[in-house]
Amino acid sequence: MTSSELWTRATADRYDAEDAEMFSAPVLGPTLAFLTELAGDGRALEFAIGTGRVGVPLRERGVPVVGIELSEHMAAVLRRKVDEDRLPVVVGDMATTVVPGEFALVYLVYNTITNLLTQDEQVECFRNAARHLEPGGRFVVELGVPPLRLLPPGQTAVPFDVSERHLGFDTFDLVEQILVSHHFTRDLDDGRYRRGSSRHRYAWPAELDLMARIAGLELERRVADWHGAPFTQDSTKHISVWRKPA
């Protein structure tokens, strides 16, 4: 078991509704097109598949998908959408859990590699991806660039969403590379706010490249979004693709 925090039943049941924008066609369309092209005629393995936001529609596009998910509650929500025969899911952590066969594509989206709270675990995640890849296969990670440039001297918090229904901000431990995402979400029924938080270990692109090298993978491509925009010093996130040598 890794240090990842588990999603509860209540959080899993409301996950899709609270993150509805991430399920929209403008967000999912480019993501699915990018991953479908990389998978080609092969199989895909999603680490931290969650409720199937990406895995289910990718399977509907004809890509055979297998998932690994730490939270049984998140996997249960996915199972309401698609049966085990069409999209198998193994409950376990993405750093050590092994599923049968080889894959043309292993992918991690929406910052989920930060759920692993130590550098060692993140390295093992890369090794686990390499373990599952066929020669020439790719490992894809979507991850935000740590917004430390927004921190004035002495400040440890950065807001990332201020809206009518939600207030979100991150606090940073710069020594341990740990950020805590804080959420205050307004309930539409009674107007009261619900508080939640989650811990994450942020990592820089160069650090991930070293993890990939340790796992025997080579950087093939890095872009700023699923549309393929160039990655620059001002990019707020990156999509990185590493390849297992043939």
N, C-alpha and C positions, 0 to 999 in steps of 0.2 A: 504494500500500500504506500502510495506517495503522500506528500503533505497537502495535496489538493483539498480544498474545502468541498464538502458534499452539498448538492442541491437538495433541499427538503421537498416533501410532497406538495406543500402549499406553494412554494416558489416555482416548482415545475408546472403545476396546474395553471398558473397565471403567466408563465413565461411568454407564450406565443402572443397573448393579448397585449402585454406590456411592451413587447418589442416588435409590434406590428409593422413598423416601418421597414425593419430588416427583412420582412417577408414580402415586401412589395416588388412588383415587376422591375422597376428601375434599379433596385439594388440587386435582386437575385439574377436578373437576366444576364448581365455581364459576368457575374461570378460563374454561373452555369456554363456559359459559352467558353470561358477561359479553361475551366476544369475539363469540360467535354473534349476540347481539342487536345489537351495533354493526355487524357486517358486513351484516346484513339479507340482501338478495338479491344483494349485490355480491361482489367478490373480495377476498381478504386477502393481504397480503404480510408475511411474518415476517422481520425482520432478525435475524441470528445464530440461525438455525433449529436449529443443532446436530444432535442425533440424532432430532429430530422429536417431542420429548416433548409439545409442544402442537400443532404443525402437523399431525401425522398424525391424532390423534383429532378435531381441528377439521375436517379434510377428510372424515373418516368421518361427521361431522354434516351434511355437505352443503355446507360452505363451500368454494368453490374456493380453494386455497392455493398460493402460490408462495413459495419461500424463497431467501434469500441467506445464505451461510455461508462464512466465511474459511478454515476448516480442511477440507481434502479428506478427512481421516480421519474427522471427525465426519459429513460428508456421506455417506461410504461406509457408515457404520453406519445412517444413515437410509435409504439406498437398499436395505438388506436388508429393510426393513419395507414399502416401497411403491415402485412403479416410477415412472420419470420422467414417463410420460404422466399419471399421476394426481396427482403432486405434483412439479412441476419445481423444481429447485434450481440456482441459479447460484453458482459458487464465486467469491468476491470479498469485498471489505470493505463494510460497511454504510454507510460515509460517502460513497462515491463510485460504487459499482456501480449500474448502471441496468438494469432489466428492462423488457420491452415492456408497454405498456398502462397503464391507470389502475386504481386500487383504491379501494374504499370504506373499507378499513381497512389501516393499517400498524401493526404492533405489535412491541414489544421487551419480553420478560419476564425475570424472575429476575435482575435487576441487570446485564444484559448491556451496557447503554450504558456502564458503567464500564470495559469492556474497551478503550474508546478512551481513551488515556492523556493526551490534551491537550484543553484547552478548545476549541481551534479544530476539532479532529476531531469533538467532540461537537456543536458548532454545525453542522458540515457534515452530520452524521447527521440533524439536524432538517431541514436544507434538502433532503436526499435524500428524507426522508419526504414533505415537502411536494411535491416534484417528482413523486412517484408517486401522490399522492392526487387523486381526482376532486373537483370542487367539492362542498363539504359533507361530504367524507370526514374520518375521524378518525385521529389518531396516538395510540397508547396506550403508555405506559411504566410498567413495574413496577420500583420502585427502593426500596432501603432508605434510611432516614434516617440520616445519619452519626451513630454513637453517641458523639459527642464528650462528651456530658454524663456519660458513664461514666468519663472519664479524670480521675483525680486529678492535682493539680499535679505536673509532672515525670514523669508516666507516659506511655508511648507505646503500650501494648499493652492490648487488650481481648479476653477470651475470648468466643467465641460458641458453642462446643460442647465439652462435657466429658463423654464417655461411655466405655463399655467398649471400643468399637472405634475411637473417633476423638477426637483432641484438636485443636481449631481455635481460632486466635486471630488477630486483626488487629493490625498495627503501623501507625502513622500518621506521615506527613510532613505536618505542618499547614501548611507554607508552600506546598508544591506540590500539596496536596490529593490526595496519593497514599497509598493504603493497600495493604499487602501481606498477603494472607491466607495463613497458615501452616497446614499440615495434617500431622498425624501419624496415619496410619491403620494399624491392626493387621491383618495378614494372617491369615485364619482357618485357613490350612493349617499354617503354622509358628510363628505367634504373634509374628513380628517386625514391627516398625513401618516403614512406608514414609513418607518425608518428601516433601512437595511444597509449592510456593508459587506464588502468582500475584499480579500487580500490577493495581491498579485505580485509576481516578480518580473519587473520590466527588464528588457535586454536590448542592447543596441544592435543594429544590423551587422556590424563587424564582429560582435561577440557571437552572433548566430553563425556567421561564416566559419568561425573557428570551431564551433560545435560540429558543424557539418564536416569540416576537414577531419576532425577526430573520428567521425563516423564513416569516413571514406567517401564522402559526397563532394561534388564540385559545383560551385555557383555557376548557374547557366544564365540566369536572368533576374533582374530586380526592377520593378516598376512601381509607380506611385498609387495605382488603383487597378481595378479589374479591367478597365478599358485599355490599359497599357500606356498610360501617360508616363513621361520620363520621371525618374526618381531624382530629386534635387535636395539641396540642403534645407529647402523650405517645405518639403513634403511632410505631411502629418502622419502618414502610414506608408507601409510598403507591402508589396506582394513579391515574395522571393521564391525562386525555383532553383533547387539543387538537383543534380543528376547523379545517379549511380553509374560509374563507368561500365561500359559493356565488356 
